[in-house]
Amino acid sequence: MKKILAMFAVFFMMLAFNAANAASYSDVPEDHWANKEITAVVNDNVLPLVAKNTFAPTKDVTRSDFNSALLRTLGHGKATISEANPFSDVVSSRADYGDILLSSKLGLIYGYNDGTFKPDRVMTKAEAASVISHITKDFKGNTKSLAPFKDRADIPAWATAQYAKTIDLGVYVNYPDSDKLLPNKNLNRAEAAVLLYKLKQQLSAVKTQYINQETLLTTEHLNETKKAEVNEVQITNLRKIVLAENIIKGYFYTYFTSKDAQVGDEVTFTAKHDIYTEEGTLVIPADTTMKAHITSIEEKKWWNKNDKVTVEFDSMTLPCGTVVPFSAEVINHDGVLTENRWAKPLGYTVGGAVVGGGAGIGIAAADGADGSGHLCRGVAIGSPVGAGVGLLTGLTTPGRTYKANDGDYVWLKLTQDLSIPNK
């Protein structure tokens, strides 16, 4: 009864959160191409809503907008700078006055030679790429990385190397056409959300002088399994960042069988227990849910080919209702949900040995054999023959469907850093 009540509680909590989320993002439907990234930057106060129910994903981003959002991405709070103002077009009454002066002090986004900052000028995608290239660690971008894009010739000459660098880092936007960069297009808020979200996943590539080191308090460690190549968790005053390559357990929330599943179906996993670092910090609370969807199903075949189900994780919902982007892959059985391929042949082998041994005893008895010696020989002959037939049957017949009960678990490896707000 307690488990049933808990399931209902989580169900209604998720319904309530989804209703609230829909109200807060009236212009960003669930299937919006940048929904995940927009959710993340709003949760992290990087890009705020323009109104109570509006994100305005297609609204152009000004230099000032991008500058303030970039500062938040790098861990800087709202700035108050008392130093001299170097820009003739930036007045102290502006709400972003401190951010612009902090950016100038850090050398984040430069002003122009005429002594202006042009805060309300709209940024292009090429300009955003240039800024990201400027603040990331020095290496020369490989211009061959531009080859897949049909409009690579449209990139301004001054931004070609910088664009190549951002592509090598994976911090770029190529929507709606995957083979086009649209470098001279005005940057809109959805595109900025994607760039800043991706940059956050690559903070280790940002030069240290641009990051607010005070927000990084310490590095702690998970110890969920020795299989993990990475076990570090960065603890800040704003969030816990579980670095990519960490491994955690995901428990099936309900019974699952591949027999009844279809591509596109949602599969929910949960954290059954609180997940702490070795140092004692709670990272993922119990009852956190992890939502995935099925991307492919390879049905069972002859020659003992089991069902194989591939899932892609989308988000993690904390017990408080906060949703954060969650990217991970199943590491059991080469990244798919499938039964152990040797379980059925082994079962058939054992069963065949038992049946074969029984048949051997029966044949010996039918021949009028008396004494344990004859019966033992019947078992000695029948069991291997039965086992061989069982093994052959197990290997050549169709494989198994995949089944998992509520409480069964799989190991999940993070493919991107997981950022969990401290709230």
FENSUL-V440403 format. One record per run of one state. SS is the DSSP state (H for helix, E for strand, - for the rest). FROM is the first residue (numbers start at 0). LEN is the number of residues. Records with the same first field share a line. If there is no record, write none. Layout:
# FENSUL-V440403
SS: FROM-LEN + FROM-LEN
This chain:
# FENSUL-V440403
-: 0-1 + 24-10 + 43-7 + 51-2 + 54-5 + 60-1 + 73-23 + 106-15 + 122-1 + 136-6 + 146-5 + 154-2 + 169-16 + 186-1 + 201-1 + 206-1 + 210-2 + 221-10 + 236-2 + 242-4 + 252-3 + 260-5 + 270-4 + 276-5 + 284-4 + 298-2 + 301-3 + 305-2 + 317-5 + 325-2 + 330-1 + 335-1 + 337-3 + 366-5 + 396-6 + 404-4 + 414-3 + 421-2
H: 1-23 + 34-9 + 62-11 + 96-10 + 124-11 + 142-4 + 151-3 + 156-13 + 188-13 + 202-3 + 207-3 + 212-3 + 257-3 + 331-4 + 340-26 + 371-25
E: 50-1 + 53-1 + 59-1 + 61-1 + 121-1 + 123-1 + 135-1 + 185-1 + 187-1 + 205-1 + 215-6 + 231-5 + 238-4 + 246-6 + 255-2 + 265-5 + 274-2 + 281-3 + 288-10 + 300-1 + 304-1 + 307-10 + 322-3 + 327-3 + 336-1 + 402-2 + 408-6 + 417-4
